[in-house]
Amino acid sequence: MSTNRVRAGVRSPVAKRVHKHRNALRAAGLRPIQIWVPDVRSKSFAIQARKQSLAISKSAQEQDDLAFIESIADWTAK
């Protein structure tokens, strides 16, 4: 939507719902943020993940590393 239309108060029904939803989130004490994450679909990501996995598997601390990962991956723990 163009800036001029927003200034004129003209919003599509979808834009109105989004605006209402975002205002409700802000009223709940939240704020929007933007984050950038690795593209797990890229070939370079797959290559790097494989490289790191092989390094861990050859590590003398492999079992300790895996135990740590499993301990923090249990989201159901209380």
TORVEXNU-779727 format. One record per residue (C-alpha): residue number from 1; x, y, z; residue in one letter. Coordinates in steps of 0.05 Angstrom, whole numbers, plus 5000, padded with zeros to 4 digits. Example, Ala and Ser with C-alpha at 12.3 -4.5 7.8 and 13.67 -1.06 7.14 Angstrom:
! residues 2
+-----+------+------+------+---+
:   k :    u :    v :    w : r :
+-----+------+------+------+---+
:   1 : 5246 : 4910 : 5156 : a :
:   2 : 5273 : 4979 : 5143 : s :
+-----+------+------+------+---+
//
This chain:
! residues 78
+-----+------+------+------+---+
:   k :    u :    v :    w : r :
+-----+------+------+------+---+
:   1 : 5000 : 5000 : 5000 : m :
:   2 : 5027 : 5068 : 4983 : s :
:   3 : 5046 : 5117 : 5037 : t :
:   4 : 4997 : 5167 : 5010 : n :
:   5 : 4939 : 5119 : 5018 : r :
:   6 : 4959 : 5105 : 5090 : v :
:   7 : 4963 : 5179 : 5105 : r :
:   8 : 4894 : 5188 : 5074 : a :
:   9 : 4867 : 5132 : 5121 : g :
:  10 : 4851 : 5085 : 5063 : v :
:  11 : 4867 : 5014 : 5082 : r :
:  12 : 4846 : 4947 : 5053 : s :
:  13 : 4808 : 4899 : 5098 : p :
:  14 : 4871 : 4856 : 5105 : v :
:  15 : 4913 : 4917 : 5124 : a :
:  16 : 4861 : 4936 : 5176 : k :
:  17 : 4863 : 4867 : 5207 : r :
:  18 : 4939 : 4867 : 5208 : v :
:  19 : 4940 : 4936 : 5239 : h :
:  20 : 4890 : 4915 : 5293 : k :
:  21 : 4929 : 4851 : 5308 : h :
:  22 : 4995 : 4889 : 5314 : r :
:  23 : 4963 : 4941 : 5359 : n :
:  24 : 4937 : 4885 : 5404 : a :
:  25 : 5006 : 4855 : 5408 : l :
:  26 : 5036 : 4922 : 5426 : r :
:  27 : 4982 : 4932 : 5479 : a :
:  28 : 5003 : 4865 : 5508 : a :
:  29 : 5074 : 4892 : 5517 : g :
:  30 : 5105 : 4862 : 5455 : l :
:  31 : 5144 : 4896 : 5400 : r :
:  32 : 5160 : 4874 : 5329 : p :
:  33 : 5231 : 4854 : 5310 : i :
:  34 : 5264 : 4828 : 5247 : q :
:  35 : 5316 : 4773 : 5249 : i :
:  36 : 5358 : 4742 : 5194 : w :
:  37 : 5372 : 4668 : 5197 : v :
:  38 : 5413 : 4620 : 5154 : p :
:  39 : 5377 : 4594 : 5092 : d :
:  40 : 5374 : 4520 : 5108 : v :
:  41 : 5354 : 4506 : 5036 : r :
:  42 : 5421 : 4530 : 5008 : s :
:  43 : 5476 : 4484 : 4985 : k :
:  44 : 5528 : 4522 : 5026 : s :
:  45 : 5487 : 4511 : 5089 : f :
:  46 : 5484 : 4436 : 5076 : a :
:  47 : 5559 : 4433 : 5063 : i :
:  48 : 5574 : 4471 : 5128 : q :
:  49 : 5525 : 4429 : 5169 : a :
:  50 : 5558 : 4366 : 5142 : r :
:  51 : 5627 : 4392 : 5158 : k :
:  52 : 5607 : 4409 : 5229 : q :
:  53 : 5571 : 4343 : 5239 : s :
:  54 : 5633 : 4305 : 5217 : l :
:  55 : 5677 : 4347 : 5264 : a :
:  56 : 5632 : 4331 : 5323 : i :
:  57 : 5629 : 4257 : 5306 : s :
:  58 : 5706 : 4254 : 5307 : k :
:  59 : 5711 : 4293 : 5373 : s :
:  60 : 5734 : 4259 : 5436 : a :
:  61 : 5676 : 4295 : 5471 : q :
:  62 : 5624 : 4269 : 5422 : e :
:  63 : 5582 : 4235 : 5475 : q :
:  64 : 5584 : 4295 : 5522 : d :
:  65 : 5565 : 4341 : 5464 : d :
:  66 : 5506 : 4296 : 5444 : l :
:  67 : 5483 : 4290 : 5516 : a :
:  68 : 5484 : 4366 : 5523 : f :
:  69 : 5444 : 4376 : 5458 : i :
:  70 : 5393 : 4324 : 5480 : e :
:  71 : 5386 : 4357 : 5549 : s :
:  72 : 5370 : 4425 : 5521 : i :
:  73 : 5326 : 4398 : 5465 : a :
:  74 : 5275 : 4369 : 5513 : d :
:  75 : 5222 : 4423 : 5512 : w :
:  76 : 5175 : 4383 : 5555 : t :
:  77 : 5221 : 4383 : 5615 : a :
:  78 : 5197 : 4421 : 5676 : k :
+-----+------+------+------+---+
//
